[in-house]
Amino acid sequence: MTGSEEDETSVRSEENAGISLESIPLHSTNLLTLLDSDGYVRYESPSIERIYGFDQEELVGEAVAKYFHPADRERVMQAFQRVLESEEQIVEAVEYRHETADGSYLWVESVASSDPTPDGHYVVNSRDVSASREREEELKRKNERLDSFASVIAHDLRNPLNVAGLRLELARDECDTEQLAHIEQAHDRMETLIEDVLTLARSGSETENTVWIDLGRTVDRCWQNVPTGSAQLVVDTAVEIHADRSRLEQLLENLFRNSVEHGSTYSDDAVEHAATEHVTVTVGDLDDGFYIADDGAGIAADRREQVFESGFSTSEGGTGFGLSIVREIAAAHGWQTEITESDAGGAQIEITGVKRRE
């Protein structure tokens, strides 16, 4: 197309729209469309060629709904009707599939305002959201696989747990001691964890049941749920944090178990120790969160991201899911996780982005 032809096209577009093109960003990454009240296209910005593959004038005079995916058409037009009928100034945003020049469909988001131009046209801004849609679909498929996996694991865990429960009742008939009460508490905790894993898998990535929780008291309680041997706990916090109680407990227990059982195994030349090692674990405050630190061998800088990967473990008996679960739970709260070196030279896992109060 020659320069004169481009000028003529712009003039025709200006006449169709009845507005000055000086106010329209011709090189916008978004698509600007003007519609009349009947839903017919009166103007398309030049970016239509890049986004949909149509020539700028090709859709002018056409009913815009003609190019919507049939499954989305009614929903989008209902949104446009709300714009037309509103007595107040509103903005409607809707995602849908729009046909392209090659006959395929592209996911876009369109935003329309109920405030028309002086000529009675309605301004619609559209942008390509296909990439984010693909990520959402992939996340959905991932969650579905996780849900299926969690259901199978929960079933396989419940079978031996039920057997253990029956054996516990038989043991009580012969000798009812305080130790059996502790076993029952452990069974109850396992059942809770199974339910929480299923809930986490089925409810997506966001937390729902968040409340204000005394971090210090929760730390003490979680420490009792983990085999710690002669390891020592130092609690240096007096804050409340906004969190899902059950998931926070699972996060803390995983971190304590990791510190006590694997505190020295991230060093290439370290000798793995068990819970009988004299490890000190400290929980303290950060400006926007908290940390869990130990005085073990620490984690080499080039391995600090690797330890969060599912399946990564430095011991033969480890599952490798402990720290990956920690990161997933933190992410579900909108928190960030990072590993640094503790003051004692061990590992320090920092949880930040936490809503907290004294």
Beta strands, then each sheet from edge to edge (+ up, - down):
strand 1: 31-35
strand 2: 41-44
strand 3: 91-99
strand 4: 105-113
strand 5: 122-128
strand 6: 210-214
strand 7: 232-236
strand 8: 240-244
strand 9: 280-286
strand 10: 289-294
strand 11: 336-341
strand 12: 347-352
strand 13: 356-357
sheet 1: 2+ 1- 5+ 4- 3+
sheet 2: 6+ 8- 13+
sheet 3: 7+ 9+ 10- 12+ 11-
end
